[in-house]
Amino acid sequence: MNNPSVKRQASPAIRQSSDRSADSLSMQVGMVAGLISRAGAGVFHAVRRLSQCLQQAGPNVSVFGFRDERFEEDKSLWLPLEPTASPVIGPIRLGWSPSMGREIAHFGPSQSLLHQHGLWQYPSLAVLRWRKRTHQPTVISPHGMLDPWAVRNSAWRKRIVGWAYEYRNLRSASCLHALAESEYASMRAFGLKNPIAIVPNGVDIPTENELTSATPKELPAAWDGKRVLLFLSRIHPKKGIMPLVEAWSRLGTEKKDWRLAIIGPEEVGHRAEVEAALASKNIGQEVVVFGPQYGAEKRAWLCRADAFVLPSFSEGFPIAVLEAMAFRLPVLMTDECNFPEAFAAGMAVQARPEADSLRKGLVEILSMSARDAENLGSKVREFVSSNYAWPTIALQMLEVYRWLLGGGSPPDRVRSN
């Protein structure tokens, strides 16, 4: 598939002097998100690293988000940026934060734009009002929230928010941002006619020292000598854990040397459902659900794992997959992870988010010899290092910003129809 988001770029080091040109240095970029602590999961990491790499490339970046119980603990992760965290009135999922609206209203002189991440919450209204008042450009990154599965989830609430302000906000955006071809198609199917930039998420490439073997603290003693298949994402129904559990239960001798670790923060009480399924199938010794793992412990699991799985029903462009590849792990994922380039390049095993298809994918990945897995892991690490390192992705987004503020012909990765 011809995806302009993966066209080769010059090395960030080679291009740094030109990217810190006068137009970049005078540019004011406001990043608007919801949760800006680790509770925001993949979107938090994407917004944080994009913002930090953009700041290094020249623009003056401001960040606006919610103040939650994790923010004080995590705000140092944003350095050298200092986000403005505003309190939320009522449930965090609704994101009602008038004080955020006041902060955003005072943002930016000329040569400024707002880049909104996520939909269906109060920040959309604040961005819409800013756009109407200043007539400056806005960019919206839905992060998969316009994919059909996501739109159907809590559909009544999204229709109310849409009629109130979100539909107007989307239609008035100067440019939309899709993480992949499939997300671009979802936006067009939703009826949006704006220009759309296709720019993927990025990943931090670990050093060789960070790839050295490590033992997670929670690794069960009974797993010593076993190979580990790692699921590392939110424990949420859309992540496809239940069909994965069903598929695992149908395996035969292929799984005898393997164990499955399910790691991530719980949402909507889904962990209890998963653990009940494990108990009912009597596979609770082979498959264990752990809590969220951060920092050194997360890296330890990525180092200890032998392969990675993400069987999602819906994704934007999962950073978890990029991280696994950067740690040299063979990957099994679904089409709905929106990463067809990996399949086309032979860098991942493909499946659908249903038990029979996942079982076939599991057989393929669990049957790899250690040598074959190591060879594939080296290739996938090179694949993501060459195409998806965060500094490179930030430069692609910077091209879009320059076009929106300076005019002229749009970059190749921007499509008008």
C-alpha positions as CSV (number, residue, x, y, z in Angstrom):
1,M,0.0,0.0,0.0
2,N,1.4,3.4,-1.0
3,N,1.4,5.4,2.3
4,P,3.0,8.8,2.2
5,S,3.5,8.6,5.9
6,V,6.4,6.2,5.5
7,K,8.4,8.0,2.8
8,R,12.0,8.1,3.8
9,Q,13.3,11.3,5.3
10,A,16.8,12.6,5.7
11,S,18.5,11.8,9.0
12,P,17.2,14.1,11.8
13,A,20.8,14.9,12.6
14,I,21.6,16.0,9.1
15,R,18.4,18.1,8.9
16,Q,18.6,19.7,12.3
17,S,20.2,23.0,11.2
18,S,17.5,23.6,8.6
19,D,14.7,22.5,10.9
20,R,15.6,25.1,13.4
21,S,15.1,27.9,10.9
22,A,13.5,31.2,11.8
23,D,10.0,30.2,10.9
24,S,10.2,27.2,13.2
25,L,11.6,29.3,16.1
26,S,8.8,31.8,15.8
27,M,6.1,29.2,15.7
28,Q,3.8,28.7,18.7
29,V,2.2,25.3,18.9
30,G,-0.4,24.5,21.5
31,M,-0.9,20.8,22.2
32,V,-4.4,20.1,23.6
33,A,-5.1,16.7,25.2
34,G,-7.1,15.0,27.9
35,L,-5.1,13.0,30.4
36,I,-1.5,14.1,30.4
37,S,-0.3,11.5,32.9
38,R,0.4,7.8,32.3
39,A,-3.4,7.2,32.9
40,G,-3.7,8.5,29.3
41,A,-1.9,5.4,28.1
42,G,-0.8,5.4,24.4
43,V,-2.2,8.9,23.6
44,F,-0.2,10.3,26.5
45,H,3.0,8.9,25.3
46,A,2.4,10.0,21.7
47,V,1.5,13.6,22.7
48,R,4.4,13.8,25.1
49,R,7.1,12.6,22.8
50,L,5.8,14.5,19.8
51,S,5.8,17.7,21.9
52,Q,9.3,17.2,23.2
53,C,10.8,16.4,19.8
54,L,9.0,19.4,18.2
55,Q,10.4,21.6,20.9
56,Q,13.9,20.4,20.0
57,A,13.2,21.1,16.4
58,G,12.4,24.8,17.0
59,P,8.7,25.6,17.7
60,N,7.7,26.9,21.1
61,V,5.4,24.2,22.4
62,S,2.7,24.6,25.1
63,V,0.7,21.7,26.5
64,F,-2.8,21.8,27.9
65,G,-4.5,18.9,29.6
66,F,-6.4,17.6,32.7
67,R,-5.1,17.4,36.2
68,D,-5.7,13.9,37.5
69,E,-4.3,12.0,40.5
70,R,-1.2,10.9,38.6
71,F,-0.2,14.2,37.1
72,E,2.1,15.4,39.9
73,E,3.9,12.1,39.8
74,D,4.3,12.2,36.0
75,K,4.9,15.8,35.2
76,S,8.6,15.5,35.2
77,L,8.3,13.1,32.3
78,W,7.4,16.1,30.2
79,L,10.6,18.1,30.9
80,P,11.8,20.5,29.5
81,L,8.1,21.2,28.8
82,E,5.8,22.3,31.7
83,P,2.2,21.4,30.9
84,T,-0.7,23.4,32.1
85,A,-2.9,20.9,34.0
86,S,-6.5,22.0,34.6
87,P,-9.0,20.4,37.1
88,V,-12.0,18.5,35.8
89,I,-15.5,19.0,37.2
90,G,-17.3,15.7,37.4
91,P,-16.3,12.4,35.8
92,I,-12.9,12.5,34.1
93,R,-14.3,10.7,31.1
94,L,-16.5,13.7,30.3
95,G,-13.6,16.1,30.7
96,W,-15.6,19.2,31.7
97,S,-12.8,21.7,32.5
98,P,-13.8,25.4,32.1
99,S,-10.4,26.4,33.5
100,M,-8.7,24.7,30.6
101,G,-10.9,26.7,28.3
102,R,-9.7,29.9,29.9
103,E,-6.1,28.8,29.6
104,I,-6.5,28.0,25.9
105,A,-8.4,31.2,25.2
106,H,-5.2,33.2,26.1
107,F,-2.9,31.1,24.0
108,G,-0.9,32.3,21.1
109,P,-0.1,35.5,19.1
110,S,0.3,35.3,15.4
111,Q,2.1,32.3,13.9
112,S,0.3,30.0,16.4
113,L,-1.8,26.9,16.0
114,L,-3.6,24.4,18.2
115,H,-3.2,20.7,17.8
116,Q,-6.0,18.7,19.5
117,H,-5.5,15.1,20.5
118,G,-8.6,12.9,21.0
119,L,-12.4,13.7,20.7
120,W,-15.7,13.7,22.5
121,Q,-14.6,15.8,25.5
122,Y,-14.6,19.4,26.6
123,P,-11.2,20.3,25.0
124,S,-12.9,20.1,21.6
125,L,-15.3,22.9,22.6
126,A,-12.3,25.0,23.9
127,V,-10.5,24.5,20.5
128,L,-13.6,25.3,18.5
129,R,-14.0,28.6,20.4
130,W,-10.3,29.5,20.0
131,R,-10.5,28.8,16.3
132,K,-13.6,31.0,15.9
133,R,-12.0,33.9,17.9
134,T,-8.5,33.9,16.5
135,H,-9.0,32.5,12.9
136,Q,-5.7,30.6,13.4
137,P,-5.2,27.0,12.2
138,T,-6.2,24.0,14.2
139,V,-5.2,20.4,13.7
140,I,-7.2,17.4,15.1
141,S,-5.7,14.0,15.8
142,P,-8.6,11.6,16.6
143,H,-6.2,8.8,17.6
144,G,-8.5,6.1,16.3
145,M,-11.7,7.6,17.8
146,L,-13.4,7.9,14.4
147,D,-12.9,4.2,13.6
148,P,-16.2,2.4,13.2
149,W,-15.8,0.2,16.4
150,A,-14.9,3.3,18.4
151,V,-17.8,5.4,17.1
152,R,-20.2,2.6,18.0
153,N,-18.9,2.4,21.6
154,S,-20.9,4.7,23.9
155,A,-22.6,5.9,20.7
156,W,-25.4,7.8,22.4
157,R,-22.9,10.0,24.4
158,K,-20.9,10.7,21.3
159,R,-24.0,11.7,19.3
160,I,-24.9,14.2,22.0
161,V,-21.4,15.7,22.2
162,G,-21.3,15.7,18.4
163,W,-24.5,17.7,18.0
164,A,-23.4,20.0,20.8
165,Y,-20.0,20.9,19.3
166,E,-17.8,18.1,18.1
167,Y,-19.1,17.8,14.6
168,R,-18.6,21.6,14.1
169,N,-15.1,21.3,15.6
170,L,-14.1,18.5,13.2
171,R,-15.6,20.2,10.1
172,S,-13.9,23.6,10.9
173,A,-10.4,22.1,11.5
174,S,-7.7,23.4,9.2
175,C,-6.3,19.9,8.9
176,L,-7.0,16.5,10.3
177,H,-4.3,14.0,11.3
178,A,-4.6,10.3,10.5
179,L,-2.1,7.8,11.9
180,A,-2.5,5.4,9.0
181,E,-4.3,4.7,5.7
182,S,-7.2,3.0,7.4
183,E,-7.8,5.9,9.8
184,Y,-7.8,8.2,6.8
185,A,-10.5,6.0,5.2
186,S,-12.5,6.1,8.5
187,M,-12.4,9.9,8.5
188,R,-13.6,10.1,4.9
189,A,-16.4,7.6,5.7
190,F,-17.4,9.8,8.6
191,G,-18.1,12.5,6.0
192,L,-15.2,14.8,6.7
193,K,-13.8,16.7,3.7
194,N,-10.9,18.6,5.4
195,P,-7.3,18.1,4.3
196,I,-5.9,15.1,6.1
197,A,-2.2,14.6,6.9
198,I,-1.1,11.0,7.3
199,V,1.7,10.8,9.9
200,P,2.2,7.7,12.0
201,N,3.1,7.6,15.7
202,G,6.8,7.2,16.6
203,V,8.9,5.2,19.1
204,D,12.0,5.8,21.2
205,I,14.6,3.4,20.0
206,P,16.3,1.7,23.0
207,T,20.1,1.6,23.2
208,E,21.9,-1.7,23.1
209,N,22.4,-1.4,26.9
210,E,18.6,-1.2,27.3
211,L,18.2,-4.4,25.3
212,T,20.2,-6.5,27.8
213,S,18.2,-9.2,29.5
214,A,16.3,-8.4,32.7
215,T,14.0,-10.3,35.0
216,P,10.7,-8.6,35.9
217,K,10.0,-8.6,39.6
218,E,6.6,-10.2,39.2
219,L,7.7,-13.0,36.9
220,P,6.3,-16.3,38.4
221,A,9.0,-18.7,39.5
222,A,7.2,-21.5,37.6
223,W,7.9,-19.6,34.4
224,D,11.6,-20.0,34.7
225,G,12.9,-21.5,31.4
226,K,9.6,-20.8,29.6
227,R,9.3,-18.4,26.6
228,V,7.0,-15.5,27.2
229,L,4.4,-14.0,24.9
230,L,3.6,-10.5,26.0
231,F,0.4,-8.5,25.8
232,L,1.2,-4.9,26.9
233,S,-1.7,-2.5,26.6
234,R,-4.9,-1.4,28.4
235,I,-7.0,-4.2,29.8
236,H,-10.1,-3.1,28.0
237,P,-12.7,-5.0,25.8
238,K,-11.6,-3.3,22.6
239,K,-8.1,-4.8,23.0
240,G,-9.3,-8.3,22.1
241,I,-8.1,-10.1,25.2
242,M,-11.1,-12.4,25.4
243,P,-10.7,-13.8,21.9
244,L,-7.0,-14.1,22.7
245,V,-7.8,-16.2,25.8
246,E,-10.2,-18.4,23.8
247,A,-7.6,-18.9,21.1
248,W,-4.9,-19.8,23.7
249,S,-7.2,-22.4,25.3
250,R,-7.6,-24.1,21.9
251,L,-3.8,-24.6,21.4
252,G,-2.2,-27.9,21.8
253,T,1.5,-28.8,22.1
254,E,2.5,-25.5,20.5
255,K,2.1,-23.7,23.8
256,K,3.9,-26.2,26.1
257,D,7.1,-24.1,26.3
258,W,5.2,-20.7,26.3
259,R,3.4,-18.6,28.8
260,L,1.2,-15.5,28.2
261,A,1.7,-12.3,30.3
262,I,-1.2,-9.8,30.1
263,I,0.1,-6.5,31.4
264,G,-1.7,-3.1,31.6
265,P,-4.0,-0.8,33.5
266,E,-7.5,-2.0,34.0
267,E,-10.5,-0.2,32.6
268,V,-14.3,-0.8,33.0
269,G,-13.7,-3.8,35.2
270,H,-12.4,-5.9,32.4
271,R,-9.7,-7.6,34.4
272,A,-12.2,-9.6,36.4
273,E,-13.9,-10.8,33.2
274,V,-10.6,-11.9,31.8
275,E,-9.5,-13.7,35.0
276,A,-12.9,-15.4,35.2
277,A,-12.4,-16.7,31.7
278,L,-9.0,-18.0,32.6
279,A,-10.4,-19.9,35.6
280,S,-13.2,-21.4,33.6
281,K,-10.8,-22.7,31.0
282,N,-8.3,-23.9,33.7
283,I,-5.4,-22.0,32.1
284,G,-4.6,-19.6,35.0
285,Q,-1.1,-21.1,35.4
286,E,-0.3,-20.5,31.7
287,V,-1.8,-17.1,31.4
288,V,-1.4,-14.4,34.1
289,V,-2.9,-10.9,34.3
290,F,-0.6,-8.4,35.9
291,G,-1.1,-4.7,36.7
292,P,0.4,-1.8,34.8
293,Q,4.2,-1.7,34.5
294,Y,6.1,1.5,34.0
295,G,9.7,2.6,33.6
296,A,12.4,-0.1,34.4
297,E,9.8,-2.8,35.0
298,K,8.1,-2.2,31.7
299,R,11.5,-2.4,30.0
300,A,12.3,-5.6,31.9
301,W,9.2,-7.3,30.6
302,L,10.0,-6.2,27.0
303,C,13.5,-7.6,27.5
304,R,12.3,-10.8,29.0
305,A,9.6,-11.4,26.4
306,D,10.1,-13.6,23.3
307,A,7.2,-12.3,21.3
308,F,4.4,-9.8,21.4
309,V,0.6,-9.9,20.7
310,L,-2.0,-7.1,20.3
311,P,-5.4,-8.6,19.2
312,S,-7.3,-5.3,19.1
313,F,-10.7,-4.6,17.6
314,S,-9.8,-1.0,17.2
315,E,-6.6,1.1,17.3
316,G,-5.3,4.4,16.0
317,F,-1.6,3.4,15.5
318,P,-0.4,1.5,18.5
319,I,2.8,2.7,20.1
320,A,2.9,-0.6,22.0
321,V,3.6,-2.5,18.7
322,L,6.4,-0.1,17.8
323,E,7.9,-0.5,21.3
324,A,7.8,-4.3,21.0
325,M,9.5,-4.1,17.6
326,A,12.1,-1.7,18.9
327,F,12.9,-4.4,21.5
328,R,13.4,-7.0,18.8
329,L,10.2,-8.9,19.4
330,P,8.3,-10.8,16.7
331,V,4.7,-9.4,16.7
332,L,1.3,-11.0,16.2
333,M,-1.4,-8.3,15.6
334,T,-4.8,-7.7,14.0
335,D,-5.6,-5.8,10.9
336,E,-7.4,-3.3,13.2
337,C,-4.1,-2.2,14.6
338,N,-3.8,-0.2,11.4
339,F,-0.2,-1.1,10.5
340,P,-0.4,-2.7,7.1
341,E,3.1,-1.6,6.3
342,A,4.4,-4.1,8.8
343,F,2.5,-6.9,7.1
344,A,3.6,-5.8,3.7
345,A,7.2,-5.9,4.7
346,G,6.9,-9.3,6.4
347,M,7.5,-7.8,9.8
348,A,4.4,-9.1,11.7
349,V,2.1,-12.1,11.8
350,Q,-1.5,-11.1,10.8
351,A,-4.8,-12.1,12.3
352,R,-8.4,-11.1,12.9
353,P,-9.7,-10.3,16.4
354,E,-11.5,-13.6,16.7
355,A,-10.5,-16.9,18.2
356,D,-10.0,-19.1,15.1
357,S,-7.8,-16.6,13.3
358,L,-5.8,-15.7,16.5
359,R,-5.2,-19.4,17.1
360,K,-3.6,-19.8,13.6
361,G,-1.5,-16.7,14.3
362,L,-0.5,-18.1,17.7
363,V,0.6,-21.4,16.1
364,E,2.7,-19.5,13.6
365,I,4.5,-17.3,16.1
366,L,4.9,-19.9,18.9
367,S,6.3,-22.4,16.5
368,M,9.3,-20.1,15.6
369,S,12.6,-21.4,16.7
370,A,14.6,-19.2,19.0
371,R,17.0,-18.5,16.1
372,D,14.2,-17.6,13.7
373,A,12.6,-15.3,16.3
374,E,16.0,-13.6,16.9
375,N,16.6,-13.1,13.2
376,L,13.1,-11.6,12.7
377,G,13.5,-9.5,15.8
378,S,16.7,-7.9,14.4
379,K,14.8,-7.1,11.1
380,V,11.8,-5.5,12.9
381,R,14.1,-3.3,15.1
382,E,15.8,-2.0,12.0
383,F,12.4,-1.5,10.3
384,V,11.1,0.8,13.1
385,S,14.4,2.5,13.7
386,S,14.6,3.6,10.0
387,N,11.0,4.7,9.7
388,Y,9.4,5.5,13.0
389,A,11.9,7.1,15.4
390,W,10.2,10.1,17.1
391,P,12.6,12.8,15.8
392,T,11.8,11.8,12.2
393,I,8.0,11.8,12.9
394,A,8.2,15.2,14.6
395,L,9.8,16.6,11.4
396,Q,7.0,15.2,9.3
397,M,4.4,17.0,11.5
398,L,6.5,20.2,11.5
399,E,6.2,20.2,7.7
400,V,2.4,20.2,8.1
401,Y,2.5,23.1,10.6
402,R,4.7,25.2,8.3
403,W,2.2,24.7,5.5
404,L,-0.8,25.7,7.6
405,L,0.9,28.8,8.9
406,G,2.9,29.8,5.8
407,G,0.7,28.7,2.9
408,G,1.9,27.4,-0.4
409,S,1.6,23.8,-1.6
410,P,0.8,21.2,1.0
411,P,3.3,18.5,1.8
412,D,3.0,15.2,0.0
413,R,1.6,13.5,3.1
414,V,-1.5,15.9,3.1
415,R,-4.5,14.8,1.0
416,S,-7.3,17.1,0.1
417,N,-9.7,14.4,-1.0
